Amino acid sequence: MKELTNSIAQLAAIIMILITLAVSTAALAQWASASDGGAAKNSATTQLTLVADSR
């Protein structure tokens, strides 16, 4: 019975670690895409302004 309890505890610990990794990866991905999106948006605005000024 003690072995079963230890196995269940190990399984729960592994599941919690995997959930933590998944949440961390998702947060990192959102942070990276937010940074890239802002830079791309500013670049597009700058290009549009330069085209408008050159006319």
DSSP file (Angstrom, degrees, kcal/mol; ACC not computed):
  #  RESIDUE AA STRUCTURE BP1 BP2  ACC     N-H-->O    O-->H-N    N-H-->O    O-->H-N    TCO  KAPPA ALPHA  PHI   PSI    X-CA   Y-CA   Z-CA
    1    1 A M     >        0   0    0      0, 0.0     4,-2.0     0, 0.0     5,-0.1   0.000 360.0 360.0 360.0 -37.8    0.0    0.0    0.0
    2    2 A K  H  >  +     0   0    0      1,-0.2     4,-2.3     2,-0.2     5,-0.2   0.867 360.0  54.0 -65.7 -35.3    2.9    2.4    0.8
    3    3 A E  H  > S+     0   0    0      2,-0.2     4,-2.3     1,-0.2    -1,-0.2   0.893 107.1  51.0 -65.4 -39.0    4.4    1.8   -2.7
    4    4 A L  H  > S+     0   0    0      2,-0.2     4,-2.3     1,-0.2    -2,-0.2   0.909 110.0  49.7 -64.1 -42.1    1.1    2.7   -4.3
    5    5 A T  H  X S+     0   0    0     -4,-2.0     4,-2.3     1,-0.2    -2,-0.2   0.911 111.3  48.9 -63.2 -42.4    0.9    6.0   -2.3
    6    6 A N  H  X S+     0   0    0     -4,-2.3     4,-2.4     2,-0.2    -2,-0.2   0.895 110.9  50.6 -64.7 -39.2    4.5    6.8   -3.2
    7    7 A S  H  X S+     0   0    0     -4,-2.3     4,-2.4     2,-0.2    -2,-0.2   0.903 110.9  48.1 -64.9 -41.5    3.8    6.1   -6.9
    8    8 A I  H  X S+     0   0    0     -4,-2.3     4,-2.5     2,-0.2    -1,-0.2   0.893 111.5  50.7 -66.2 -39.5    0.7    8.4   -6.8
    9    9 A A  H  X S+     0   0    0     -4,-2.3     4,-2.2     2,-0.2    -2,-0.2   0.906 111.1  48.3 -64.6 -41.1    2.7   11.1   -5.1
   10   10 A Q  H  X S+     0   0    0     -4,-2.4     4,-2.4     2,-0.2    -2,-0.2   0.909 111.4  50.2 -65.1 -41.2    5.4   10.9   -7.7
   11   11 A L  H  X S+     0   0    0     -4,-2.4     4,-2.4     1,-0.2    -2,-0.2   0.916 110.5  49.6 -62.6 -43.3    2.8   11.0  -10.5
   12   12 A A  H  X S+     0   0    0     -4,-2.5     4,-2.3     1,-0.2    -1,-0.2   0.898 110.9  50.1 -63.0 -40.0    1.2   14.1   -9.0
   13   13 A A  H  X S+     0   0    0     -4,-2.2     4,-2.2     2,-0.2    -2,-0.2   0.914 110.9  48.7 -65.2 -42.1    4.6   15.8   -8.7
   14   14 A I  H  X S+     0   0    0     -4,-2.4     4,-2.4     2,-0.2    -2,-0.2   0.913 111.4  50.0 -63.6 -42.1    5.4   15.0  -12.3
   15   15 A I  H  X S+     0   0    0     -4,-2.4     4,-2.4     1,-0.2    -2,-0.2   0.909 110.4  49.9 -63.6 -41.9    2.0   16.4  -13.5
   16   16 A M  H  X S+     0   0    0     -4,-2.3     4,-2.3     1,-0.2    -1,-0.2   0.900 110.6  49.9 -64.6 -39.2    2.5   19.6  -11.5
   17   17 A I  H  X S+     0   0    0     -4,-2.2     4,-2.4     2,-0.2    -2,-0.2   0.915 111.2  49.1 -64.4 -42.0    6.0   20.1  -13.0
   18   18 A L  H  X S+     0   0    0     -4,-2.4     4,-2.4     2,-0.2    -2,-0.2   0.895 110.7  49.9 -65.0 -39.6    4.6   19.6  -16.5
   19   19 A I  H  X S+     0   0    0     -4,-2.4     4,-2.6     2,-0.2     5,-0.2   0.914 110.3  51.0 -64.1 -41.7    1.8   22.0  -15.8
   20   20 A T  H  X S+     0   0    0     -4,-2.3     4,-2.5     1,-0.2    -2,-0.2   0.921 110.9  48.1 -61.3 -44.0    4.3   24.6  -14.6
   21   21 A L  H  X S+     0   0    0     -4,-2.4     4,-2.5     2,-0.2    -1,-0.2   0.905 111.5  50.6 -62.9 -40.9    6.4   24.1  -17.7
   22   22 A A  H  X S+     0   0    0     -4,-2.4     4,-2.3     2,-0.2    -2,-0.2   0.925 112.4  45.5 -64.2 -44.2    3.4   24.5  -19.9
   23   23 A V  H  X S+     0   0    0     -4,-2.6     4,-2.4     2,-0.2    -2,-0.2   0.910 113.7  49.7 -66.0 -41.7    2.2   27.7  -18.2
   24   24 A S  H  X S+     0   0    0     -4,-2.5     4,-2.4    -5,-0.2    -2,-0.2   0.913 111.3  48.9 -63.1 -42.5    5.7   29.2  -18.3
   25   25 A T  H  X S+     0   0    0     -4,-2.5     4,-2.3     2,-0.2    -2,-0.2   0.905 111.6  49.3 -64.3 -41.5    6.2   28.4  -22.0
   26   26 A A  H  X S+     0   0    0     -4,-2.3     4,-2.2     2,-0.2    -2,-0.2   0.906 111.5  48.9 -65.0 -41.0    2.8   29.9  -22.8
   27   27 A A  H  X S+     0   0    0     -4,-2.4     4,-2.3     2,-0.2    -2,-0.2   0.911 111.9  49.0 -64.8 -42.0    3.7   33.1  -20.9
   28   28 A L  H  X S+     0   0    0     -4,-2.4     4,-2.5     2,-0.2    -2,-0.2   0.902 110.4  51.1 -63.0 -41.3    7.0   33.3  -22.6
   29   29 A A  H  X S+     0   0    0     -4,-2.3     4,-2.4     1,-0.2    -2,-0.2   0.899 111.4  47.2 -64.9 -40.5    5.5   32.9  -26.0
   30   30 A Q  H  X S+     0   0    0     -4,-2.2     4,-2.1     2,-0.2    -1,-0.2   0.905 112.2  50.0 -67.4 -39.9    2.9   35.6  -25.3
   31   31 A W  H  X S+     0   0    0     -4,-2.3     4,-1.8     2,-0.2    -2,-0.2   0.909 112.6  47.2 -63.9 -41.9    5.6   38.0  -24.0
   32   32 A A  H  X S+     0   0    0     -4,-2.5     4,-2.3     1,-0.2    -2,-0.2   0.903 112.7  48.2 -67.3 -41.6    7.8   37.3  -27.1
   33   33 A S  H  X S+     0   0    0     -4,-2.4     4,-2.5     1,-0.2    -1,-0.2   0.849 109.6  53.4 -70.2 -32.0    4.9   37.8  -29.6
   34   34 A A  H  X S+     0   0    0     -4,-2.1     4,-1.8     2,-0.2    -1,-0.2   0.899 110.4  47.4 -67.3 -39.5    3.8   41.0  -27.8
   35   35 A S  H  X S+     0   0    0     -4,-1.8     4,-1.7     2,-0.2    -2,-0.2   0.922 114.5  45.9 -66.9 -43.8    7.4   42.4  -28.2
   36   36 A D  H  X S+     0   0    0     -4,-2.3     4,-2.4     1,-0.2     5,-0.2   0.896 110.7  53.4 -66.3 -40.3    7.6   41.4  -31.8
   37   37 A G  H  X S+     0   0    0     -4,-2.5     4,-2.3     1,-0.2    -1,-0.2   0.888 107.6  50.4 -63.9 -39.4    4.2   42.8  -32.6
   38   38 A G  H  X S+     0   0    0     -4,-1.8     4,-2.4     2,-0.2    -1,-0.2   0.903 111.5  47.9 -65.4 -41.1    5.0   46.2  -31.2
   39   39 A A  H  X S+     0   0    0     -4,-1.7     4,-2.2     2,-0.2    -2,-0.2   0.904 113.0  48.1 -67.0 -41.3    8.2   46.5  -33.2
   40   40 A A  H  X S+     0   0    0     -4,-2.4     4,-2.3     2,-0.2    -2,-0.2   0.893 111.7  50.2 -66.7 -38.5    6.5   45.4  -36.4
   41   41 A K  H  X S+     0   0    0     -4,-2.3     4,-2.1    -5,-0.2    -2,-0.2   0.924 111.7  47.2 -66.2 -43.7    3.7   47.9  -35.8
   42   42 A N  H  X S+     0   0    0     -4,-2.4     4,-2.3     1,-0.2    -2,-0.2   0.882 111.5  51.8 -64.6 -37.8    6.1   50.8  -35.2
   43   43 A S  H  X S+     0   0    0     -4,-2.2     4,-2.4     2,-0.2    -2,-0.2   0.913 109.7  48.7 -64.6 -43.5    8.1   49.8  -38.2
   44   44 A A  H  X S+     0   0    0     -4,-2.3     4,-2.3     1,-0.2    -2,-0.2   0.893 111.6  50.0 -64.7 -39.6    5.0   49.8  -40.4
   45   45 A T  H  X S+     0   0    0     -4,-2.1     4,-2.3     2,-0.2    -2,-0.2   0.910 110.6  49.7 -65.0 -41.9    3.9   53.2  -39.1
   46   46 A T  H  X S+     0   0    0     -4,-2.3     4,-2.3     2,-0.2    -2,-0.2   0.913 111.4  48.4 -63.4 -43.7    7.4   54.7  -39.7
   47   47 A Q  H  X S+     0   0    0     -4,-2.4     4,-2.2     2,-0.2    -1,-0.2   0.905 111.4  50.1 -64.1 -41.0    7.4   53.4  -43.3
   48   48 A L  H  X S+     0   0    0     -4,-2.3     4,-2.3     1,-0.2    -2,-0.2   0.904 110.9  49.7 -64.0 -41.2    3.9   54.8  -43.9
   49   49 A T  H  X S+     0   0    0     -4,-2.3     4,-2.4     2,-0.2    -2,-0.2   0.906 110.0  50.5 -64.3 -42.2    5.0   58.2  -42.5
   50   50 A L  H  X S+     0   0    0     -4,-2.3     4,-1.5     2,-0.2    -1,-0.2   0.892 111.2  48.4 -64.2 -39.7    8.1   58.3  -44.7
   51   51 A V  H  X S+     0   0    0     -4,-2.2     4,-0.5     2,-0.2    -1,-0.2   0.914 112.3  48.9 -66.4 -41.4    6.0   57.4  -47.8
   52   52 A A  H >< S+     0   0    0     -4,-2.3     3,-0.7     1,-0.2    -2,-0.2   0.881 111.7  49.5 -65.9 -38.0    3.5   60.1  -46.9
   53   53 A D  H 3< S+     0   0    0     -4,-2.4    -1,-0.2     1,-0.2    -2,-0.2   0.790 103.7  59.7 -71.6 -27.4    6.2   62.7  -46.4
   54   54 A S  H 3<        0   0    0     -4,-1.5    -1,-0.2     1,-0.2    -2,-0.2   0.616 360.0 360.0 -79.7 -10.3    8.0   62.0  -49.6
   55   55 A R    <<        0   0    0     -3,-0.7    -1,-0.2    -4,-0.5    -2,-0.1   0.488 360.0 360.0 -83.4 360.0    4.9   62.9  -51.8
